[in-house]
Amino acid sequence: MNQHEIDDIKNLLKDSLRPVGGLELQRDLWPAMLRRLDQPAFRVPWRDWTLLAAATALLLFFPGMIPALLYHL
């Protein structure tokens, strides 16, 4: 590649990328962050509790499944 081709590639790259500086936010993000922090942190759906209870009951009634389960983990 000669210098002319390198300059053409540089110009194409500069034209394809928009400048990063000078971007202004449309709104203040801090109130949204405060609202998000006030929300409950963690919520587990009832289906997950049901699956956990079923898996625990199976392991209690069939303890021979514990080594098989540990093997697959």
C-alpha positions in Angstrom: 0.0 0.0 0.0 1.3 3.4 -0.8 0.8 6.6 1.1 -2.2 7.7 -1.0 -4.1 4.6 -0.2 -3.3 4.9 3.5 -4.6 8.5 3.5 -7.8 7.4 1.7 -8.4 4.7 4.4 -7.8 7.2 7.2 -10.2 9.6 5.6 -12.9 6.9 5.2 -12.5 5.8 8.8 -12.7 9.4 10.1 -15.9 10.0 8.0 -17.5 6.8 9.2 -17.0 7.5 12.9 -19.0 10.3 14.5 -17.2 12.5 17.1 -17.7 11.5 20.7 -17.3 14.9 22.3 -20.1 17.4 22.5 -22.8 14.9 23.3 -25.4 16.3 25.7 -27.9 14.2 27.7 -31.5 14.9 27.0 -32.5 14.6 30.7 -30.9 14.2 34.1 -30.3 10.5 35.0 -29.9 10.9 38.7 -33.7 10.9 39.6 -34.1 7.7 37.6 -31.2 6.1 39.5 -32.8 7.1 42.8 -36.1 5.5 41.8 -34.3 2.3 40.8 -32.5 2.2 44.1 -35.8 2.5 46.0 -37.3 -0.5 44.2 -37.1 -3.9 45.9 -33.8 -5.5 45.1 -34.8 -9.2 44.5 -38.1 -10.9 43.9 -38.5 -14.6 43.3 -41.6 -15.8 41.4 -43.8 -18.4 43.0 -42.9 -21.0 40.3 -39.3 -21.0 41.4 -40.4 -21.7 45.0 -42.6 -24.6 43.8 -39.8 -26.1 41.8 -37.5 -25.8 44.8 -40.0 -27.5 47.1 -40.6 -30.3 44.6 -36.9 -30.9 44.2 -36.4 -30.9 48.0 -39.3 -33.3 48.5 -37.9 -35.7 45.9 -34.4 -35.7 47.5 -36.0 -36.3 50.9 -38.1 -39.2 49.7 -35.5 -40.7 47.4 -32.1 -40.0 49.0 -30.4 -42.4 46.5 -30.8 -39.6 43.9 -28.3 -37.4 45.8 -25.1 -39.1 44.4 -26.6 -39.1 40.9 -27.4 -35.4 41.2 -23.9 -34.6 42.5 -22.4 -36.6 39.7 -24.2 -34.5 37.1 -23.3 -31.2 38.7 
